[in-house]
Amino acid sequence: MTDLPRPPVAATRPHSFERHGVTIEDPWNWLRDPGYPNVTDEAVLAYLEEENAYYEAVMKPLKPLADTLFKEMRGRIKEDDATVPQKDGDWLYWTDHETGGEYRRWWRRPVGGGEDQLILDEPALAAGKEYFSLGGFSVSNNGRWLAYAYDDTGSERFLLKVKDLETGEHLPDEIPGMLSDIVWTSDDKGFLYGLANEQWRTDNARYHRLGSDPAEDIELYKEADEGYRVGVGETQSRKWIVVSTGDHVTSEVRLLPADDPLAEPILVAPRKPGREYDVEEHDGMLFIHTNDTHTNFRLVTANLDAPGEWQERIAPSPHFYMTGVTTFADFFIVEGREDGLDQIELHRYDGGAGQRIAFPEASYVASLGDNPEYAMDVLRIGYESMVTPGTVYDYHVATGELEVRKVQVIPSGYDASKYATERLKITARDGTEVPCSIVYPKDFPRDGTGKLYLYAYGAYGYAIPPGFSTARMSFLDRGVAFAIAHIRGGDDLGQQWYLDGKLEKRANTFNDFVDVAKGLIERGFTHKGGIAIAGRSAGGELMGAVVNSDPELWAAVVADVPFVDVLNTMLDDSLPLTPGEWPEWGNPITDAQAFELIRGYSPYDNVRPQAYPPMFISGGLNDPRVTYWEPAKWAAKLRATKTDDNVLLLKTNMGAGHGGKSGRWESLHEAAEENAFILWQLGVAQPE
């Protein structure tokens, strides 16, 4: 494609500030509307619209390809799909999509038989709206009331409503600004929730009585530390409501009797910097999952009358990373990862070794699914791999049998034998072996001529699982391999893997990604300039770092809602998330060393005159997590600084937030456009 239109040029306006004796110049600072979250500045909006118009012009010749990709991806999705019904009390619950429907419908029917009952109709709620996302969703214990919340702007400011499932009518109870789960009390006379404050931080747990004025709701807990967030939940037995507070490295839990939410909360253990724990309960005994003695966590128990006196039940292991514990009436489940692979273990309360559930493949993703009841003898489990579509199992506890309840249907057809998958270990520059999951067509060349799409995240201890993707098949079927780099910063290999990619060790994340790419080149999967890369949010920060450091490696870069203006954001404690992010990135306001560290890698601050690869950058005007001006400023600075003529696109969703457009098909359209851009830049497909 030649004769591209002329790209926009953002104005510069003098702006500077000094911190720790260093003066920072930021001539694109004006792109932050001072009225945010209300963006009304005409110059800002005009620039974003100009970039969007340029995006549309450049992508127009790619529309036939994007349309083809959309049809392929849609053809792999069962349009009238439904989940496997699951029993909760006197009802079986499930969701489905109508043929062609963007959003889910929520259903139930009596366990003993009877008519299906539509309890929530998302398509009706979303009608006429540019964006819709369902948040909290909770049916009362007696099955009478449904409390749910939704966001129709992408700003993640949810409106909570209550529906009478017997009459179908809504109660007058409405709570705007809700930002939490919803937990009913045992008597179903009310529920707990959390309200976002002016800084979009949930620093409270509140109790709402049905039929009362929300202004009279009782605040049960208030967090004083601006970096902590408060959440509400419940134990599997539903006897206890859990009020948790914490940041990325420290947690503190209080328990309230579900039948007496106004009782004095039980503090399980006071916060201790660096200690994380979460709590389950069984017959008056607390089961506490904690990292107090080892980064891979252990399981301890304590009596309710002495919750801080912990006795070890399962010792920590250097090989097994314990990620969670769920207590059921007759057994408890321990989930974790060993060598990066998911494991599910069943343990009896009377002791003995745990029983590990065996899965059929060498590399896979597995976890507990929807298991709402306390007394269960059949567990719902989810399973998939890079070549195996999503599978729902029922695990029969008594016999150990895995019963297939559902396998993801791919209407256009799928033949797993056409593809191969491997789990590689690639040595990084410091000698660390970094896992890489890769899937490719069976006839993929291993002579260095192949094209490859590499993805990673690498932050917050979030692991990218080697799961299945129908959208990915459009690359595989065009001869492009797809790989996931399990880099440090995620917890793929345990919490230490996460710790080794944050704060002063943040560079490991970027280096790991580059070294995995070079390792794939050395193994013949691809070549320099034959790799498309992508990351989202903090993964977008990764994209910004590696295009600054090693631009010649990449054929194309997709950075969705990228966290690239790291220094400015971490210096601004008025932003919703900033105080809670300091344990992850460091606090450059008070810490000169953290300031220098972040300044040394922040993608926006390190753009320099050099050739950059073709880039696709996206943002959301209503995004409260990565504010729209981060990708906008980055794109503007790149345009003004880079020395190449490669295409650079900035697309801002003017009616969406961090997740992009909502709905099955609208979000698929966005994916098709990004994938068309990648295939174009890889030289696999050409625009018309």
C-alpha positions as CSV (number, residue, x, y, z in Angstrom):
1,M,0.0,0.0,0.0
2,T,1.5,3.3,-1.1
3,D,0.5,7.0,-1.0
4,L,-0.6,6.9,2.6
5,P,-2.3,10.1,3.8
6,R,-0.2,12.5,5.8
7,P,-0.3,11.7,9.5
8,P,-1.5,14.2,12.1
9,V,1.1,16.3,13.9
10,A,0.2,17.2,17.5
11,A,1.1,20.7,18.7
12,T,3.7,21.2,21.4
13,R,3.2,23.5,24.3
14,P,6.0,24.3,26.8
15,H,5.5,22.4,30.0
16,S,8.1,21.3,32.5
17,F,8.5,20.4,36.2
18,E,11.3,19.5,38.5
19,R,11.6,16.5,40.8
20,H,14.6,15.3,42.8
21,G,16.8,18.0,41.1
22,V,15.8,16.8,37.6
23,T,13.8,18.9,35.1
24,I,11.4,17.0,33.0
25,E,10.2,18.6,29.7
26,D,6.8,17.4,28.5
27,P,5.5,19.5,25.6
28,W,2.5,17.1,25.0
29,N,1.2,17.4,28.5
30,W,-1.6,19.5,27.2
31,L,-3.3,16.4,25.8
32,R,-4.5,15.7,29.4
33,D,-7.8,17.4,29.8
34,P,-7.7,19.1,33.2
35,G,-11.4,18.3,33.5
36,Y,-10.9,14.5,33.3
37,P,-12.8,12.3,33.7
38,N,-15.0,14.7,31.7
39,V,-13.1,15.3,28.5
40,T,-14.4,18.5,26.8
41,D,-11.2,20.4,25.7
42,E,-11.8,21.2,22.1
43,A,-8.1,21.0,21.1
44,V,-7.7,17.6,22.8
45,L,-10.9,16.2,21.1
46,A,-9.9,17.6,17.8
47,Y,-6.5,15.9,17.9
48,L,-8.0,12.5,18.9
49,E,-10.6,12.8,16.1
50,E,-7.8,13.7,13.6
51,E,-5.9,10.6,14.6
52,N,-9.0,8.5,14.3
53,A,-9.6,9.9,10.8
54,Y,-6.1,9.1,9.8
55,Y,-6.5,5.6,11.3
56,E,-9.7,5.1,9.2
57,A,-7.9,6.3,6.0
58,V,-4.9,4.0,6.4
59,M,-7.0,1.0,7.4
60,K,-9.6,1.5,4.6
61,P,-7.7,-0.6,2.0
62,L,-7.4,-3.3,4.7
63,K,-11.2,-3.4,5.2
64,P,-11.7,-6.4,2.9
65,L,-9.1,-8.3,4.8
66,A,-10.5,-7.3,8.2
67,D,-14.0,-8.3,7.0
68,T,-12.6,-11.7,5.9
69,L,-10.9,-12.2,9.3
70,F,-14.1,-11.1,11.1
71,K,-16.1,-13.7,9.2
72,E,-13.5,-16.4,9.9
73,M,-13.5,-15.6,13.6
74,R,-17.2,-15.3,13.9
75,G,-17.6,-18.6,12.0
76,R,-15.7,-20.3,14.8
77,I,-18.1,-19.1,17.5
78,K,-21.3,-20.9,18.2
79,E,-23.8,-18.1,18.0
80,D,-26.5,-19.6,20.2
81,D,-24.0,-21.0,22.7
82,A,-25.0,-21.8,26.3
83,T,-23.1,-22.7,29.5
84,V,-23.7,-26.0,31.3
85,P,-26.4,-25.5,33.9
86,Q,-25.2,-25.6,37.5
87,K,-27.3,-26.2,40.6
88,D,-27.3,-23.5,43.3
89,G,-30.0,-24.2,46.0
90,D,-33.4,-24.9,44.4
91,W,-32.4,-23.7,41.0
92,L,-30.3,-24.6,38.0
93,Y,-28.6,-21.5,36.5
94,W,-27.0,-20.9,33.1
95,T,-26.4,-18.2,30.5
96,D,-26.8,-18.2,26.7
97,H,-26.6,-16.0,23.6
98,E,-29.2,-15.7,21.0
99,T,-28.1,-16.2,17.5
100,G,-26.5,-13.0,16.4
101,G,-26.7,-11.6,20.0
102,E,-23.9,-9.4,21.4
103,Y,-24.7,-10.0,25.0
104,R,-25.6,-12.9,27.4
105,R,-29.0,-13.8,28.8
106,W,-29.2,-15.2,32.3
107,W,-31.6,-18.1,33.0
108,R,-32.7,-20.5,35.7
109,R,-35.3,-23.2,36.2
110,P,-36.4,-25.2,39.3
111,V,-34.2,-28.2,40.1
112,G,-37.4,-30.3,40.4
113,G,-38.6,-29.3,36.9
114,G,-40.5,-26.4,35.5
115,E,-40.3,-23.6,33.0
116,D,-37.1,-21.7,32.2
117,Q,-37.1,-18.2,33.7
118,L,-35.2,-15.3,32.1
119,I,-33.7,-13.4,35.1
120,L,-31.6,-10.9,33.3
121,D,-31.6,-9.8,29.7
122,E,-28.3,-8.1,28.9
123,P,-29.3,-7.4,25.2
124,A,-32.3,-5.4,26.5
125,L,-30.2,-3.5,29.0
126,A,-27.6,-2.7,26.3
127,A,-30.1,-1.7,23.6
128,G,-29.2,1.7,22.2
129,K,-26.0,2.0,24.1
130,E,-22.5,2.3,22.6
131,Y,-21.0,0.3,25.5
132,F,-22.3,-2.1,28.1
133,S,-20.6,-4.3,30.7
134,L,-22.2,-6.3,33.5
135,G,-20.4,-6.0,36.8
136,G,-21.6,-7.5,40.1
137,F,-24.3,-10.2,39.8
138,S,-25.7,-12.0,42.9
139,V,-28.9,-13.9,43.5
140,S,-30.1,-13.9,47.2
141,N,-29.9,-17.1,49.1
142,N,-33.7,-17.6,48.9
143,G,-33.7,-17.1,45.2
144,R,-36.1,-14.1,45.4
145,W,-33.8,-11.1,44.7
146,L,-31.2,-10.4,42.1
147,A,-28.7,-7.6,42.7
148,Y,-26.6,-6.6,39.7
149,A,-24.6,-3.7,38.4
150,Y,-23.7,-2.4,35.0
151,D,-21.5,0.2,33.3
152,D,-22.6,1.8,30.1
153,T,-19.7,4.1,29.4
154,G,-16.5,2.1,29.9
155,S,-15.6,4.3,32.9
156,E,-16.1,1.4,35.3
157,R,-18.6,3.4,37.4
158,F,-21.3,0.9,37.9
159,L,-25.0,1.4,38.7
160,L,-26.4,-1.2,41.1
161,K,-30.0,-2.3,40.8
162,V,-32.2,-4.9,42.5
163,K,-34.8,-7.0,40.7
164,D,-37.6,-9.0,42.3
165,L,-37.4,-12.4,40.4
166,E,-40.9,-13.3,41.4
167,T,-42.6,-10.3,39.9
168,G,-39.9,-9.2,37.4
169,E,-40.1,-5.7,38.8
170,H,-37.2,-3.6,40.0
171,L,-37.1,-2.2,43.5
172,P,-36.5,1.6,43.9
173,D,-33.1,0.7,45.4
174,E,-30.4,2.1,43.0
175,I,-26.8,2.7,44.0
176,P,-24.6,4.6,41.5
177,G,-20.8,4.5,41.7
178,M,-20.7,0.9,43.0
179,L,-17.3,-0.8,42.4
180,S,-17.2,-4.3,44.0
181,D,-18.8,-7.7,44.3
182,I,-22.2,-8.0,46.0
183,V,-22.7,-10.4,49.0
184,W,-26.1,-11.1,50.5
185,T,-26.6,-11.6,54.2
186,S,-28.1,-14.9,55.4
187,D,-31.6,-13.5,55.9
188,D,-31.6,-11.8,52.5
189,K,-32.7,-8.5,54.0
190,G,-29.7,-6.8,52.5
191,F,-26.3,-7.1,51.0
192,L,-22.7,-5.8,51.3
193,Y,-21.0,-3.8,48.6
194,G,-18.2,-1.2,48.1
195,L,-18.7,2.3,46.8
196,A,-16.1,4.1,44.7
197,N,-14.9,7.4,46.2
198,E,-14.1,10.6,44.3
199,Q,-10.7,9.2,43.3
200,W,-12.4,6.0,41.9
201,R,-11.0,4.0,44.8
202,T,-13.0,1.5,46.8
203,D,-12.0,2.3,50.4
204,N,-15.1,1.0,52.1
205,A,-17.5,-1.9,52.7
206,R,-21.2,-0.9,53.2
207,Y,-24.4,-2.6,54.1
208,H,-27.6,-1.9,52.3
209,R,-31.0,-2.9,53.6
210,L,-33.6,-3.7,50.9
211,G,-36.1,-0.9,50.6
212,S,-34.0,1.7,52.4
213,D,-32.5,4.9,51.0
214,P,-28.9,4.1,49.9
215,A,-27.9,7.4,51.6
216,E,-28.6,5.6,54.9
217,D,-26.4,2.6,54.1
218,I,-24.2,1.6,57.0
219,E,-20.4,1.8,56.5
220,L,-19.0,-1.3,58.1
221,Y,-15.4,-0.7,57.3
222,K,-13.4,2.3,56.1
223,E,-9.8,2.0,54.9
224,A,-7.5,4.9,55.7
225,D,-4.5,4.0,53.5
226,E,-5.1,5.5,50.1
227,G,-3.0,2.8,48.4
228,Y,-5.3,0.0,49.7
229,R,-8.5,-1.3,48.1
230,V,-11.4,-2.9,49.9
231,G,-13.3,-5.9,48.6
232,V,-16.2,-8.0,49.8
233,G,-16.7,-11.7,49.4
234,E,-18.0,-14.8,51.2
235,T,-16.6,-18.1,52.3
236,Q,-17.7,-21.2,50.4
237,S,-20.0,-22.2,53.3
238,R,-21.7,-18.7,53.1
239,K,-21.5,-18.5,56.9
240,W,-19.0,-15.7,56.8
241,I,-18.8,-12.5,54.8
242,V,-15.2,-11.6,54.0
243,V,-14.1,-7.9,54.0
244,S,-10.5,-7.7,52.6
245,T,-8.2,-4.8,52.2
246,G,-4.8,-4.6,50.7
247,D,-2.5,-3.5,47.9
248,H,-0.3,-5.5,45.6
249,V,1.9,-6.9,48.4
250,T,0.0,-6.8,51.7
251,S,-3.4,-7.9,52.7
252,E,-5.7,-7.9,55.8
253,V,-8.9,-9.8,56.3
254,R,-12.0,-9.3,58.5
255,L,-14.9,-11.7,58.9
256,L,-18.5,-10.8,59.6
257,P,-21.2,-13.4,60.4
258,A,-23.4,-13.6,57.4
259,D,-26.4,-13.7,59.8
260,D,-25.3,-10.6,61.7
261,P,-23.4,-8.2,59.4
262,L,-23.5,-5.5,62.1
263,A,-21.5,-7.6,64.5
264,E,-18.0,-6.6,65.5
265,P,-15.7,-7.8,62.7
266,I,-13.2,-10.5,63.4
267,L,-9.7,-9.4,62.4
268,V,-7.9,-12.5,61.2
269,A,-4.4,-11.0,61.4
270,P,-3.3,-7.4,61.3
271,R,-1.5,-6.2,58.1
272,K,2.2,-6.9,57.9
273,P,4.1,-5.4,55.0
274,G,4.8,-8.0,52.4
275,R,2.5,-10.6,53.8
276,E,-0.5,-11.7,51.8
277,Y,-3.2,-14.0,52.9
278,D,-6.8,-15.0,52.1
279,V,-9.3,-17.0,54.2
280,E,-11.7,-19.9,53.9
281,E,-13.7,-21.5,56.8
282,H,-14.8,-25.1,57.6
283,D,-16.7,-26.0,60.8
284,G,-15.3,-23.2,62.8
285,M,-11.7,-23.7,61.5
286,L,-10.1,-21.0,59.3
287,F,-8.1,-22.2,56.3
288,I,-5.5,-19.5,55.5
289,H,-3.5,-19.3,52.3
290,T,-0.5,-17.2,52.9
291,N,3.0,-16.3,51.7
292,D,4.3,-15.5,55.2
293,T,7.2,-17.9,55.2
294,H,7.7,-18.6,51.5
295,T,7.0,-16.9,48.2
296,N,5.2,-20.1,46.9
297,F,2.6,-19.8,49.8
298,R,1.5,-22.4,52.3
299,L,-1.7,-23.4,54.0
300,V,-2.3,-22.8,57.7
301,T,-5.3,-23.2,59.9
302,A,-6.5,-21.4,63.0
303,N,-9.5,-21.5,65.3
304,L,-12.1,-18.8,64.9
305,D,-11.6,-17.8,68.6
306,A,-7.8,-17.4,68.0
307,P,-7.6,-16.4,64.3
308,G,-4.0,-15.1,64.6
309,E,-2.6,-18.4,66.0
310,W,-1.6,-20.2,62.8
311,Q,-0.8,-23.9,62.5
312,E,0.8,-25.3,59.3
313,R,-1.4,-27.7,57.4
314,I,0.5,-27.9,54.1
315,A,4.1,-26.7,54.0
316,P,5.4,-24.5,51.2
317,S,7.2,-26.2,48.4
318,P,10.0,-24.8,46.2
319,H,8.4,-26.6,43.2
320,F,4.6,-26.2,43.8
321,Y,3.2,-22.6,43.7
322,M,0.0,-22.7,45.8
323,T,-2.5,-20.2,44.2
324,G,-5.7,-20.8,46.2
325,V,-7.7,-22.9,48.6
326,T,-11.4,-23.7,48.5
327,T,-13.2,-25.5,51.4
328,F,-16.2,-27.7,50.7
329,A,-18.2,-29.7,53.2
330,D,-16.3,-33.0,52.9
331,F,-13.0,-32.0,51.4
332,F,-10.9,-29.0,50.3
333,I,-9.3,-28.1,47.0
334,V,-5.8,-26.7,46.6
335,E,-5.0,-25.1,43.3
336,G,-1.5,-24.2,42.1
337,R,1.1,-24.5,39.4
338,E,4.1,-26.9,39.2
339,D,6.7,-25.9,36.6
340,G,4.2,-23.4,35.3
341,L,1.4,-26.0,34.7
342,D,-1.9,-25.9,36.5
343,Q,-2.6,-28.5,39.2
344,I,-5.8,-29.2,41.2
345,E,-5.5,-31.3,44.4
346,L,-8.3,-32.7,46.5
347,H,-7.5,-33.1,50.2
348,R,-9.5,-34.7,53.0
349,Y,-10.0,-33.0,56.3
350,D,-8.8,-36.1,58.2
351,G,-5.4,-35.8,56.6
352,G,-3.3,-37.8,54.2
353,A,-1.7,-36.9,50.9
354,G,-3.7,-34.9,48.4
355,Q,-5.2,-36.5,45.3
356,R,-4.1,-34.7,42.2
357,I,-6.4,-34.6,39.2
358,A,-4.7,-36.0,36.1
359,F,-5.1,-34.2,32.8
360,P,-4.3,-35.7,29.3
361,E,-1.8,-33.2,27.9
362,A,1.7,-32.1,28.7
363,S,0.8,-28.4,28.5
364,Y,-2.6,-27.1,29.4
365,V,-4.8,-24.8,31.5
366,A,-7.1,-26.1,34.2
367,S,-9.0,-24.6,37.1
368,L,-12.1,-25.0,39.2
369,G,-15.1,-23.7,37.4
370,D,-18.5,-22.7,38.8
371,N,-19.0,-24.5,42.1
372,P,-21.4,-22.4,44.1
373,E,-22.5,-24.9,46.8
374,Y,-20.8,-26.0,49.9
375,A,-21.8,-29.7,49.9
376,M,-20.7,-31.0,46.5
377,D,-19.7,-34.4,45.4
378,V,-19.2,-33.4,41.7
379,L,-16.9,-30.5,40.9
380,R,-17.1,-28.4,37.8
381,I,-13.7,-27.9,36.1
382,G,-12.5,-26.0,33.1
383,Y,-9.7,-27.2,30.8
384,E,-8.1,-26.2,27.5
385,S,-4.7,-26.1,25.8
386,M,-3.2,-24.3,22.8
387,V,-4.6,-27.0,20.6
388,T,-7.6,-28.3,22.6
389,P,-10.8,-26.2,22.7
390,G,-12.3,-25.2,26.0
391,T,-13.7,-28.2,27.8
392,V,-16.0,-28.4,30.8
393,Y,-15.6,-31.4,33.0
394,D,-17.5,-32.7,36.0
395,Y,-15.1,-34.4,38.3
396,H,-16.7,-37.1,40.4
397,V,-15.1,-37.0,43.8
398,A,-15.9,-40.5,44.8
399,T,-14.5,-42.2,41.7
400,G,-12.0,-39.7,40.3
401,E,-13.8,-39.8,37.0
402,L,-13.6,-36.8,34.7
403,E,-16.9,-36.6,32.8
404,V,-17.0,-34.3,29.7
405,R,-20.0,-32.0,30.0
406,K,-19.2,-29.7,27.1
407,V,-16.5,-29.1,24.5
408,Q,-16.3,-25.8,22.8
409,V,-18.1,-26.0,19.4
410,I,-16.3,-24.5,16.4
411,P,-19.1,-24.4,13.8
412,S,-16.7,-23.8,10.9
413,G,-14.7,-26.9,11.8
414,Y,-11.5,-27.6,13.6
415,D,-8.9,-30.3,13.1
416,A,-6.4,-30.4,16.0
417,S,-4.1,-32.7,14.0
418,K,-3.1,-29.8,11.7
419,Y,-1.3,-28.0,14.6
420,A,1.6,-28.7,16.9
421,T,2.4,-27.1,20.3
422,E,5.6,-27.1,22.3
423,R,6.7,-25.6,25.6
424,L,10.2,-24.3,25.2
425,K,12.8,-23.1,27.7
426,I,14.9,-20.2,26.4
427,T,17.9,-19.0,28.3
428,A,17.8,-15.2,29.1
429,R,20.9,-13.1,29.2
430,D,21.3,-13.6,33.0
431,G,21.2,-17.4,32.6
432,T,17.5,-17.7,33.7
433,E,15.4,-20.2,31.7
434,V,12.2,-18.5,30.5
435,P,9.3,-20.7,29.4
436,C,7.7,-20.1,26.0
437,S,4.5,-21.8,24.8
438,I,4.2,-22.0,21.0
439,V,1.7,-23.3,18.6
440,Y,2.2,-23.6,14.8
441,P,0.9,-25.4,11.7
442,K,2.4,-28.9,11.3
443,D,4.1,-27.8,8.1
444,F,5.7,-24.7,9.7
445,P,9.2,-24.2,8.4
446,R,12.0,-24.4,10.9
447,D,14.7,-22.8,8.7
448,G,14.3,-19.2,9.9
449,T,12.0,-18.1,7.1
450,G,8.8,-18.3,9.2
451,K,6.6,-15.5,10.5
452,L,5.7,-15.4,14.2
453,Y,3.3,-13.5,16.5
454,L,4.7,-13.1,20.1
455,Y,2.6,-12.1,23.0
456,A,3.3,-11.3,26.7
457,Y,2.2,-9.3,29.7
458,G,4.7,-9.5,32.5
459,A,3.3,-7.6,35.5
460,Y,1.2,-7.7,38.7
461,G,2.0,-11.4,39.1
462,Y,-0.5,-12.2,36.3
463,A,0.3,-15.4,34.3
464,I,-0.7,-15.7,30.7
465,P,-2.0,-19.2,30.4
466,P,-1.3,-21.4,27.3
467,G,-4.9,-21.6,26.4
468,F,-7.0,-22.0,23.3
469,S,-8.0,-19.2,20.9
470,T,-10.3,-19.4,17.9
471,A,-9.1,-15.9,16.7
472,R,-5.5,-17.2,16.7
473,M,-6.4,-19.8,14.0
474,S,-6.6,-17.1,11.4
475,F,-2.8,-16.7,11.9
476,L,-2.1,-20.4,12.1
477,D,-4.0,-21.1,8.9
478,R,-2.0,-18.5,7.1
479,G,1.2,-20.1,8.2
480,V,2.0,-17.8,11.1
481,A,3.2,-19.3,14.4
482,F,1.9,-17.9,17.7
483,A,3.9,-17.8,20.9
484,I,3.5,-16.7,24.5
485,A,6.6,-15.6,26.4
486,H,6.1,-16.4,30.1
487,I,8.4,-13.7,31.3
488,R,9.3,-12.5,34.8
489,G,6.8,-10.1,36.2
490,G,4.0,-12.6,35.9
491,D,3.7,-15.5,38.4
492,D,3.9,-18.2,35.8
493,L,6.6,-20.1,37.8
494,G,5.7,-18.9,41.2
495,Q,5.6,-15.7,43.2
496,Q,9.4,-15.3,43.0
497,W,9.0,-15.1,39.2
498,Y,6.7,-12.1,39.8
499,L,9.1,-10.5,42.3
500,D,12.0,-10.9,39.9
501,G,10.2,-8.6,37.4
502,K,9.0,-5.7,39.5
503,L,10.5,-2.6,41.1
504,E,14.3,-2.5,40.8
505,K,14.1,-5.8,38.8
506,R,11.7,-4.5,36.2
507,A,14.3,-4.7,33.4
508,N,14.2,-8.5,33.7
509,T,10.7,-8.4,32.1
510,F,11.8,-6.4,29.1
511,N,15.1,-8.4,28.7
512,D,13.2,-11.7,29.0
513,F,10.9,-10.8,26.2
514,V,13.7,-9.7,23.9
515,D,15.7,-12.8,24.7
516,V,12.8,-15.1,24.1
517,A,12.4,-13.5,20.6
518,K,16.1,-14.0,19.9
519,G,15.9,-17.6,21.2
520,L,13.0,-18.3,18.8
521,I,15.2,-16.9,16.0
522,E,18.1,-19.1,17.0
523,R,15.8,-22.2,17.0
524,G,14.7,-21.5,13.4
525,F,11.2,-20.4,14.1
526,T,11.6,-17.0,12.6
527,H,14.1,-14.2,11.8
528,K,14.9,-10.6,12.7
529,G,12.1,-8.5,11.4
530,G,9.8,-11.5,11.1
531,I,8.1,-11.1,14.5
532,A,4.9,-9.3,15.2
533,I,4.4,-8.5,18.9
534,A,1.5,-7.4,21.1
535,G,0.7,-6.5,24.6
536,R,-2.1,-4.8,26.5
537,S,-2.1,-2.3,29.4
538,A,1.1,-3.1,31.4
539,G,1.9,-5.4,28.5
540,G,1.6,-2.3,26.4
541,E,4.3,-0.8,28.6
542,L,6.4,-3.9,27.7
543,M,5.8,-3.1,24.0
544,G,7.0,0.5,24.5
545,A,10.2,-0.7,26.3
546,V,11.2,-3.2,23.7
547,V,10.6,-1.0,20.7
548,N,12.9,1.6,22.3
549,S,15.6,-1.0,23.0
550,D,15.4,-3.4,20.1
551,P,13.3,-1.9,17.3
552,E,15.0,-3.9,14.5
553,L,13.6,-7.2,15.8
554,W,9.9,-6.4,15.2
555,A,7.9,-6.5,12.0
556,A,4.9,-4.9,13.7
557,V,3.8,-3.8,17.2
558,V,0.3,-3.7,18.7
559,A,0.0,-1.8,22.0
560,D,-3.5,-1.8,23.3
561,V,-4.3,0.8,26.1
562,P,-0.6,0.9,26.8
563,F,0.7,2.0,30.2
564,V,3.6,4.0,28.7
565,D,3.7,7.3,30.5
566,V,4.8,5.6,33.7
567,L,6.8,8.4,35.3
568,N,4.1,11.0,35.0
569,T,1.4,8.6,36.2
570,M,3.4,7.4,39.2
571,L,4.1,11.1,40.1
572,D,0.4,11.9,40.1
573,D,-1.3,10.7,43.3
574,S,-4.6,12.3,42.2
575,L,-5.2,9.6,39.6
576,P,-7.4,6.8,40.7
577,L,-4.9,3.9,40.7
578,T,-1.6,5.6,41.4
579,P,-1.2,5.2,45.2
580,G,-2.1,1.5,44.9
581,E,0.5,1.0,42.1
582,W,3.5,2.2,44.1
583,P,4.2,-1.3,45.5
584,E,4.4,-2.5,41.9
585,W,6.5,0.3,40.3
586,G,7.9,2.3,43.2
587,N,7.0,5.8,44.5
588,P,8.9,8.4,42.5
589,I,7.3,11.2,44.5
590,T,9.3,10.4,47.7
591,D,12.0,8.0,46.5
592,A,14.7,9.5,44.2
593,Q,16.0,6.0,43.4
594,A,12.5,5.0,42.2
595,F,12.3,8.2,40.2
596,E,15.5,7.4,38.4
597,L,14.6,3.8,37.9
598,I,11.2,4.6,36.3
599,R,12.7,7.4,34.3
600,G,15.2,5.0,32.9
601,Y,12.6,2.7,31.3
602,S,9.3,4.6,31.0
603,P,8.5,4.2,27.3
604,Y,7.3,7.7,26.8
605,D,10.3,9.3,28.4
606,N,12.7,7.1,26.4
607,V,11.5,7.7,22.9
608,R,14.5,8.7,20.8
609,P,15.5,9.5,17.3
610,Q,15.7,6.1,15.6
611,A,13.8,3.9,13.2
612,Y,10.7,2.3,14.8
613,P,8.7,-0.6,13.4
614,P,5.1,-0.2,12.2
615,M,2.9,0.4,15.2
616,F,-0.8,0.1,16.1
617,I,-1.7,1.9,19.3
618,S,-5.2,2.0,20.9
619,G,-6.7,3.9,23.8
620,G,-10.1,4.5,25.4
621,L,-11.5,8.0,26.2
622,N,-13.3,6.7,29.3
623,D,-10.5,4.4,30.5
624,P,-9.8,4.9,34.3
625,R,-6.9,2.5,34.3
626,V,-4.7,3.7,31.5
627,T,-5.9,7.2,30.8
628,Y,-6.4,8.1,27.2
629,W,-3.6,10.7,27.2
630,E,-0.9,8.0,27.8
631,P,-1.3,6.4,24.3
632,A,-2.1,9.8,22.8
633,K,1.1,11.5,24.1
634,W,3.2,8.5,23.2
635,A,1.9,8.5,19.6
636,A,2.5,12.2,19.3
637,K,6.1,12.0,20.6
638,L,6.9,9.0,18.4
639,R,5.6,10.9,15.3
640,A,7.8,13.9,16.2
641,T,10.9,11.9,17.0
642,K,11.2,8.7,15.0
643,T,13.4,8.7,11.8
644,D,11.5,6.2,9.7
645,D,8.5,6.3,7.4
646,N,6.8,3.3,8.9
647,V,3.1,3.6,9.6
648,L,2.0,4.6,13.1
649,L,-1.7,4.4,14.0
650,L,-3.5,5.8,17.1
651,K,-7.1,4.7,17.5
652,T,-9.0,6.1,20.5
653,N,-12.4,4.6,21.4
654,M,-14.4,7.7,22.1
655,G,-17.2,5.7,23.9
656,A,-15.3,2.9,25.7
657,G,-12.7,2.3,28.3
658,H,-10.0,-0.1,29.2
659,G,-11.5,-3.2,27.6
660,G,-12.3,-1.6,24.3
661,K,-15.7,-2.1,22.7
662,S,-18.2,-4.3,24.4
663,G,-20.3,-7.1,23.0
664,R,-19.2,-10.3,21.2
665,W,-19.1,-9.0,17.7
666,E,-18.1,-5.4,18.3
667,S,-15.0,-6.6,20.2
668,L,-14.4,-9.1,17.4
669,H,-14.4,-6.3,14.8
670,E,-11.6,-4.6,16.7
671,A,-9.6,-7.8,16.9
672,A,-10.1,-8.3,13.1
673,E,-8.7,-4.8,12.4
674,E,-5.6,-5.4,14.6
675,N,-5.0,-8.8,13.0
676,A,-5.3,-7.3,9.6
677,F,-2.7,-4.8,10.5
678,I,-0.3,-7.5,11.7
679,L,-0.8,-9.7,8.6
680,W,-0.2,-6.7,6.4
681,Q,3.0,-5.8,8.2
682,L,4.2,-9.4,8.2
683,G,3.7,-9.5,4.4
684,V,1.3,-12.4,4.7
685,A,-1.7,-10.5,3.4
686,Q,-1.8,-7.4,1.3
687,P,-4.4,-4.6,1.3
688,E,-6.7,-4.2,-1.7
